[in-house]
Amino acid sequence: MMNHNLRTNKYKRISAFCFGCILYLCSFSAFAQQPTSDVGNFYPLLDAYAGKHNSSLSYLAKDWKSDKKWRRTARAQLNELLAYHPGPAPLNTQILKTTKRHGYTQYLVRYNLNALQQTEAYLLIPDNLKKPAPAIIALHDHGGFYFFGKEKHTLTDNPPPILVDYIQNLYDGRYYADELAKRGFVVLCPDVNYFGSQKLLPELLTPHDTEAYYKQLDGLDESGRIKAFNKLAGAHEVQMEKTILTAGTTWLGIIMQGDRVAIDFLLSRPEVDPNRIGCIGLSLGGLRSTYLFGLDERIKVGVVAAFSTTYAQMLQQHAHHTWMMYVPRQYQFLDLPDVASLNAPRPLLVMNCLQDKLFSREGMQAAEQKLATVYNKMKVPEKFSCRYYDVPHSMNIQMQEDAFAWLEKWLK
């Protein structure tokens, strides 16, 4: 009897073990069928939630009776989500430095963004203007390079080697803003929040956060010190984002408010034709160009380089992007290409890099399809162009030339 019970218990244990193995294998098989993502097993939950209610204010969400009403409604909602409405202030423009260049004059200027912020910018005025000229707002990139902003695509004297290398890698060594000025455009290159003249000041951080930073500066050359600063500023994006959200606003809202004041600045200049203003940017500059083009009807032409995708793709893979781009609840109302579409049927050029590690080809193509459908629905397919280049994340000379041709076609 005892032997029988022992055998029975043994068989029960073996059966339980086998059943457990089956459950494990089934579970593993189920997990294996799920797509990998930046958030692992949480992706299906978040993707399903986002898919239930997204892009309700897209032009493609329904047949809008009035394009004008659609733009007004969608822009109002987006401005509410961006949530940055500081007290206004007069520009109070100051010219800090004047440099004569070949074919144009470069002015270093400072002006108010609002009652709490100022920025600096390079203003490039072509020689021999006989009447108000078309103008371009050149929006600098991110690249983890916080020490400089406008200098990353604008000629400066005696740049440090780290900046020279950066411009070589991202722009084929050419200062595209200056090239635009040589071609007859008035160009404004403003620093954005957290970069250049608006960069983080280490001396005002808590000592605990800067102890290691200051220790490593001894013995470093200029490029080494800049690299150390960029690392410090990059690490502090997390604290910045948490504090910005706690303050009740968004980082992109702060950025957009400053970029829209750039239009105000251009309109204050007698050299600028107010009806011929465009914008262009790479990477973060491409994101800024997307929002500036979409939000402000004073922009007549837009160029977006290396920042085009859909949120559906970014839900799965987006770990490499800056904290500056996220707007809580925006996907409920507008996908990223929907933002750019808010200025349709105005001309828009999107340039994608096929070797770009920040965006998938599927995301680029999905964004292209969405925008192309909007422009086709508005019966102006010729005013939208999306192009692909077999290069890494950059805006090389070929891309620059295509952008210049687009801007000249629609602004001259």
C-alpha positions as CSV (number, residue, x, y, z in Angstrom):
1,M,0.0,0.0,0.0
2,M,2.8,2.3,0.9
3,N,4.7,1.5,-2.3
4,H,1.5,2.2,-4.3
5,N,1.1,5.6,-2.7
6,L,4.7,6.5,-3.4
7,R,4.3,5.5,-7.0
8,T,1.1,7.5,-7.2
9,N,2.7,10.6,-5.7
10,K,5.7,10.2,-8.0
11,Y,3.5,10.1,-11.1
12,K,1.6,13.2,-9.8
13,R,4.8,15.1,-9.5
14,I,6.0,14.1,-12.9
15,S,2.6,15.0,-14.4
16,A,2.6,18.4,-12.7
17,F,6.1,19.0,-13.9
18,C,5.2,18.1,-17.5
19,F,2.0,20.2,-17.4
20,G,4.2,23.1,-16.1
21,C,6.6,22.7,-19.0
22,I,3.7,22.8,-21.4
23,L,2.4,25.9,-19.9
24,Y,5.9,27.5,-20.0
25,L,6.4,26.5,-23.6
26,C,3.0,27.9,-24.6
27,S,3.7,31.1,-22.8
28,F,7.1,31.4,-24.4
29,S,5.6,30.7,-27.8
30,A,3.0,33.4,-27.2
31,F,5.7,35.9,-26.2
32,A,7.8,34.9,-29.1
33,Q,5.0,35.9,-31.5
34,Q,4.8,39.4,-30.0
35,P,6.9,42.1,-31.7
36,T,10.0,43.3,-29.8
37,S,10.0,46.9,-28.7
38,D,11.6,49.5,-26.6
39,V,9.1,48.7,-23.8
40,G,9.1,44.9,-24.1
41,N,5.9,43.2,-23.0
42,F,4.2,46.6,-22.3
43,Y,4.1,47.4,-26.0
44,P,0.9,45.5,-26.9
45,L,-1.0,47.3,-24.0
46,L,0.1,50.7,-25.0
47,D,-0.3,50.1,-28.7
48,A,-3.8,48.9,-28.2
49,Y,-4.7,51.8,-26.1
50,A,-3.3,54.3,-28.6
51,G,-5.1,52.6,-31.4
52,K,-8.5,53.1,-29.9
53,H,-8.6,56.8,-30.2
54,N,-6.0,58.6,-32.2
55,S,-5.7,61.4,-34.8
56,S,-9.3,62.5,-34.4
57,L,-8.5,66.0,-35.8
58,S,-6.5,64.7,-38.8
59,Y,-7.7,66.0,-42.1
60,L,-8.2,62.4,-43.1
61,A,-10.3,61.5,-40.0
62,K,-13.5,62.7,-41.7
63,D,-14.8,64.9,-44.5
64,W,-14.4,68.4,-43.1
65,K,-17.0,70.8,-44.5
66,S,-14.5,73.7,-44.2
67,D,-10.7,73.4,-44.5
68,K,-10.4,76.7,-42.7
69,K,-12.5,75.4,-39.7
70,W,-10.4,72.3,-39.6
71,R,-7.2,74.2,-39.4
72,R,-8.6,76.6,-36.8
73,T,-9.9,73.7,-34.6
74,A,-6.7,71.5,-34.9
75,R,-4.3,74.4,-34.3
76,A,-6.2,75.5,-31.3
77,Q,-6.1,72.0,-29.8
78,L,-2.4,71.7,-30.6
79,N,-1.6,75.1,-29.0
80,E,-3.5,73.9,-25.9
81,L,-1.5,70.7,-25.7
82,L,1.8,72.6,-26.1
83,A,0.7,74.6,-23.1
84,Y,3.2,77.4,-23.1
85,H,1.8,80.9,-23.1
86,P,4.2,83.2,-21.3
87,G,3.7,87.0,-20.9
88,P,4.6,88.9,-24.1
89,A,7.3,91.4,-24.4
90,P,8.6,93.7,-27.2
91,L,11.5,92.4,-29.2
92,N,13.9,95.1,-28.1
93,T,16.4,93.9,-30.7
94,Q,20.1,94.5,-30.1
95,I,22.8,94.1,-32.7
96,L,25.8,92.6,-30.9
97,K,28.2,92.2,-33.8
98,T,28.4,92.9,-37.6
99,T,30.6,90.9,-39.9
100,K,30.9,91.5,-43.7
101,R,30.9,88.2,-45.5
102,H,31.3,87.4,-49.2
103,G,27.9,88.4,-50.8
104,Y,26.1,89.1,-47.5
105,T,26.4,90.7,-44.1
106,Q,26.1,88.6,-40.9
107,Y,24.6,90.2,-37.8
108,L,24.6,88.7,-34.4
109,V,21.4,89.9,-32.8
110,R,19.6,89.4,-29.4
111,Y,15.9,89.8,-28.9
112,N,13.2,89.0,-26.4
113,L,11.2,85.8,-26.8
114,N,8.8,86.7,-24.1
115,A,8.8,88.5,-20.7
116,L,11.1,85.7,-19.3
117,Q,13.4,84.7,-22.1
118,Q,15.8,86.1,-24.6
119,T,17.7,84.4,-27.4
120,E,20.5,85.2,-29.8
121,A,20.4,84.6,-33.6
122,Y,22.4,85.2,-36.7
123,L,20.7,87.4,-39.3
124,L,22.1,87.1,-42.8
125,I,21.3,90.0,-45.2
126,P,22.3,89.6,-48.9
127,D,24.1,92.4,-50.6
128,N,22.5,94.9,-53.0
129,L,18.8,94.2,-52.1
130,K,16.7,96.5,-54.2
131,K,13.4,95.5,-52.6
132,P,12.1,93.2,-49.8
133,A,13.4,89.7,-50.3
134,P,12.2,86.2,-49.4
135,A,13.3,85.0,-46.0
136,I,14.1,81.6,-44.4
137,I,14.2,80.6,-40.8
138,A,17.0,78.0,-40.5
139,L,16.3,75.8,-37.5
140,H,19.3,74.1,-36.0
141,D,19.5,70.5,-35.1
142,H,20.1,68.6,-31.8
143,G,22.8,66.0,-32.3
144,G,23.6,65.9,-28.6
145,F,25.6,69.1,-29.2
146,Y,24.2,71.6,-26.8
147,F,27.1,74.0,-26.5
148,F,26.3,75.5,-29.9
149,G,23.0,76.1,-31.7
150,K,22.9,78.5,-34.7
151,E,26.7,77.9,-35.2
152,K,26.0,74.4,-36.4
153,H,24.8,75.6,-39.8
154,T,26.1,79.2,-39.9
155,L,29.6,80.3,-40.6
156,T,31.7,81.5,-37.6
157,D,35.3,82.6,-37.4
158,N,37.8,80.1,-35.8
159,P,35.4,77.3,-34.9
160,P,36.8,74.6,-32.6
161,P,37.7,71.3,-34.2
162,I,34.8,69.5,-32.6
163,L,32.4,71.9,-34.3
164,V,34.2,71.6,-37.7
165,D,33.9,67.8,-37.5
166,Y,30.3,68.0,-36.6
167,I,29.4,70.2,-39.6
168,Q,31.4,67.9,-41.8
169,N,29.5,64.8,-40.7
170,L,26.0,66.3,-40.8
171,Y,26.2,68.9,-43.6
172,D,29.1,67.8,-45.8
173,G,31.1,70.6,-44.3
174,R,28.9,73.3,-45.8
175,Y,27.1,76.1,-43.9
176,Y,23.8,75.9,-45.6
177,A,22.4,79.1,-44.0
178,D,25.1,81.1,-45.6
179,E,24.6,79.4,-48.9
180,L,21.0,80.5,-48.8
181,A,22.1,84.1,-48.1
182,K,24.4,84.0,-51.1
183,R,21.4,83.0,-53.2
184,G,19.4,86.0,-52.2
185,F,17.4,84.9,-49.2
186,V,17.4,86.8,-45.9
187,V,18.2,84.1,-43.3
188,L,17.5,84.0,-39.6
189,C,19.3,81.4,-37.5
190,P,18.0,81.5,-33.9
191,D,19.2,79.6,-30.9
192,V,16.5,77.4,-29.3
193,N,15.9,76.7,-25.7
194,Y,18.8,74.6,-24.1
195,F,21.3,75.4,-26.9
196,G,23.9,78.0,-27.6
197,S,23.0,81.3,-26.0
198,Q,20.1,79.6,-24.2
199,K,22.2,76.6,-23.0
200,L,22.3,75.1,-19.5
201,L,24.5,77.0,-17.0
202,P,26.5,74.5,-14.9
203,E,27.3,77.0,-12.2
204,L,23.6,77.2,-11.3
205,L,23.1,73.4,-11.0
206,T,23.3,71.9,-7.5
207,P,27.0,71.1,-6.6
208,H,26.2,67.4,-6.4
209,D,25.3,67.4,-10.1
210,T,28.4,69.2,-11.3
211,E,31.2,67.8,-9.0
212,A,32.4,65.2,-11.5
213,Y,31.9,67.6,-14.4
214,Y,34.2,70.3,-13.0
215,K,36.8,67.7,-12.0
216,Q,37.3,66.4,-15.5
217,L,37.7,69.9,-17.1
218,D,41.3,70.3,-15.9
219,G,43.8,69.7,-18.7
220,L,41.1,69.5,-21.4
221,D,41.4,71.6,-24.6
222,E,38.5,73.7,-26.0
223,S,37.0,70.7,-27.8
224,G,37.3,68.5,-24.8
225,R,35.6,71.0,-22.6
226,I,32.7,71.4,-25.1
227,K,32.4,67.6,-25.2
228,A,32.2,67.4,-21.4
229,F,29.5,70.1,-21.4
230,N,27.5,68.3,-24.0
231,K,27.6,65.1,-21.9
232,L,26.4,67.0,-18.8
233,A,23.6,68.7,-20.7
234,G,22.5,65.5,-22.3
235,A,22.3,63.8,-18.9
236,H,20.1,66.6,-17.6
237,E,17.5,66.3,-20.3
238,V,15.6,64.0,-17.9
239,Q,15.6,66.5,-15.1
240,M,14.6,69.2,-17.5
241,E,11.6,67.2,-18.8
242,K,10.4,66.3,-15.4
243,T,10.6,69.8,-14.2
244,I,8.9,71.2,-17.3
245,L,6.0,68.8,-17.0
246,T,5.7,69.6,-13.3
247,A,5.6,73.3,-14.1
248,G,2.5,72.6,-16.3
249,T,4.0,73.1,-19.7
250,T,5.9,71.1,-22.5
251,W,9.4,71.4,-23.8
252,L,8.2,71.5,-27.4
253,G,5.8,74.3,-26.4
254,I,8.7,76.4,-25.1
255,I,10.6,75.7,-28.3
256,M,7.6,76.5,-30.6
257,Q,6.9,79.8,-28.8
258,G,10.5,80.9,-29.5
259,D,10.4,79.8,-33.1
260,R,7.2,81.7,-33.8
261,V,8.8,84.8,-32.4
262,A,11.5,84.3,-35.0
263,I,8.7,85.1,-37.6
264,D,7.9,88.3,-35.6
265,F,11.5,89.2,-35.8
266,L,11.7,88.8,-39.6
267,L,8.5,90.8,-40.0
268,S,10.2,93.6,-38.1
269,R,12.9,93.9,-40.7
270,P,12.4,96.1,-43.8
271,E,14.5,93.7,-45.9
272,V,11.9,90.9,-45.6
273,D,8.9,90.4,-47.8
274,P,6.2,89.3,-45.3
275,N,4.5,87.1,-47.9
276,R,7.5,85.0,-48.7
277,I,8.8,83.4,-45.5
278,G,9.9,79.7,-45.3
279,C,11.5,77.4,-42.8
280,I,14.0,74.5,-43.0
281,G,15.7,72.3,-40.5
282,L,17.5,69.0,-40.0
283,S,16.6,66.4,-37.2
284,L,15.4,68.5,-34.2
285,G,15.3,71.3,-36.8
286,G,13.1,69.1,-38.9
287,L,10.7,68.6,-36.0
288,R,10.8,72.3,-35.4
289,S,10.1,73.0,-39.1
290,T,7.2,70.5,-38.9
291,Y,5.5,72.4,-36.1
292,L,6.4,75.9,-37.2
293,F,5.1,75.1,-40.7
294,G,1.9,73.5,-39.4
295,L,1.1,76.0,-36.6
296,D,1.8,79.4,-38.3
297,E,0.2,80.4,-41.5
298,R,2.8,83.1,-41.9
299,I,5.1,80.4,-43.1
300,K,4.5,79.9,-46.8
301,V,6.9,77.0,-47.6
302,G,8.4,74.2,-45.4
303,V,11.3,71.8,-45.6
304,V,11.7,68.9,-43.2
305,A,14.9,66.9,-43.2
306,A,15.4,63.6,-41.3
307,F,12.4,63.9,-39.0
308,S,9.4,62.2,-40.5
309,T,7.5,59.2,-39.1
310,T,4.2,58.3,-37.6
311,Y,3.5,57.8,-33.9
312,A,2.4,54.2,-34.6
313,Q,6.0,53.4,-35.5
314,M,7.5,55.4,-32.6
315,L,5.4,53.5,-30.1
316,Q,7.4,50.5,-30.9
317,Q,10.8,52.0,-31.3
318,H,11.7,55.6,-30.2
319,A,14.3,55.2,-27.5
320,H,16.9,57.4,-29.3
321,H,14.8,60.6,-29.5
322,T,15.2,63.6,-27.3
323,W,12.8,64.4,-24.5
324,M,12.1,67.7,-26.3
325,M,9.7,66.2,-28.8
326,Y,7.0,64.7,-26.7
327,V,3.6,66.3,-26.2
328,P,1.2,64.5,-23.8
329,R,-2.1,63.4,-25.5
330,Q,-1.2,64.8,-28.9
331,Y,-1.6,61.4,-30.7
332,Q,-5.3,61.5,-29.5
333,F,-5.8,64.4,-31.9
334,L,-2.9,64.6,-34.4
335,D,-0.3,62.3,-35.6
336,L,3.1,63.8,-36.5
337,P,2.4,64.1,-40.2
338,D,-1.0,65.6,-39.4
339,V,0.9,68.5,-37.8
340,A,2.7,69.3,-41.0
341,S,-0.5,69.0,-42.9
342,L,-2.1,71.9,-41.0
343,N,-0.5,74.3,-43.5
344,A,-1.6,72.4,-46.6
345,P,-2.0,73.2,-49.4
346,R,1.2,75.3,-48.9
347,P,4.3,73.7,-50.4
348,L,6.1,71.1,-48.2
349,L,9.2,69.1,-49.0
350,V,10.2,66.1,-46.8
351,M,13.6,64.5,-47.1
352,N,14.3,61.1,-45.5
353,C,17.6,59.3,-45.0
354,L,17.4,55.6,-45.7
355,Q,20.3,54.7,-43.4
356,D,18.7,56.8,-40.5
357,K,18.9,54.8,-37.3
358,L,16.4,57.1,-35.6
359,F,13.4,56.3,-37.9
360,S,12.3,53.1,-39.6
361,R,11.6,53.0,-43.3
362,E,8.1,51.9,-42.6
363,G,7.5,55.0,-40.4
364,M,8.9,57.3,-43.1
365,Q,6.7,55.7,-45.8
366,A,3.6,55.8,-43.6
367,A,4.1,59.5,-42.9
368,E,4.6,60.1,-46.7
369,Q,1.4,58.3,-47.5
370,K,-0.6,60.3,-45.0
371,L,0.7,63.7,-46.3
372,A,0.4,62.7,-49.9
373,T,-3.2,61.7,-49.3
374,V,-3.9,65.1,-47.7
375,Y,-2.4,67.0,-50.7
376,N,-4.2,64.8,-53.2
377,K,-7.5,65.3,-51.4
378,M,-6.9,69.0,-51.6
379,K,-6.1,68.6,-55.4
380,V,-2.6,70.0,-55.1
381,P,-0.3,66.9,-55.3
382,E,2.5,69.0,-56.9
383,K,2.9,71.0,-53.7
384,F,4.1,68.0,-51.7
385,S,7.3,66.1,-52.3
386,C,8.9,63.3,-50.3
387,R,12.4,62.2,-51.3
388,Y,14.7,59.5,-50.0
389,Y,18.5,59.5,-49.9
390,D,20.7,56.5,-49.2
391,V,22.7,58.2,-46.4
392,P,22.8,58.2,-42.6
393,H,21.0,60.8,-40.5
394,S,22.2,64.1,-42.1
395,M,21.5,66.8,-44.7
396,N,24.3,66.4,-47.3
397,I,25.0,68.8,-50.1
398,Q,22.6,66.9,-52.5
399,M,19.8,67.3,-50.0
400,Q,20.7,70.9,-49.5
401,E,20.6,71.6,-53.2
402,D,17.2,69.9,-53.5
403,A,15.9,72.0,-50.6
404,F,17.3,75.2,-52.1
405,A,15.5,74.4,-55.4
406,W,12.3,73.8,-53.6
407,L,12.5,77.1,-51.7
408,E,13.4,79.0,-54.8
409,K,10.6,77.5,-56.8
410,W,7.9,78.5,-54.3
411,L,9.3,81.7,-52.8
412,K,11.0,83.5,-55.7
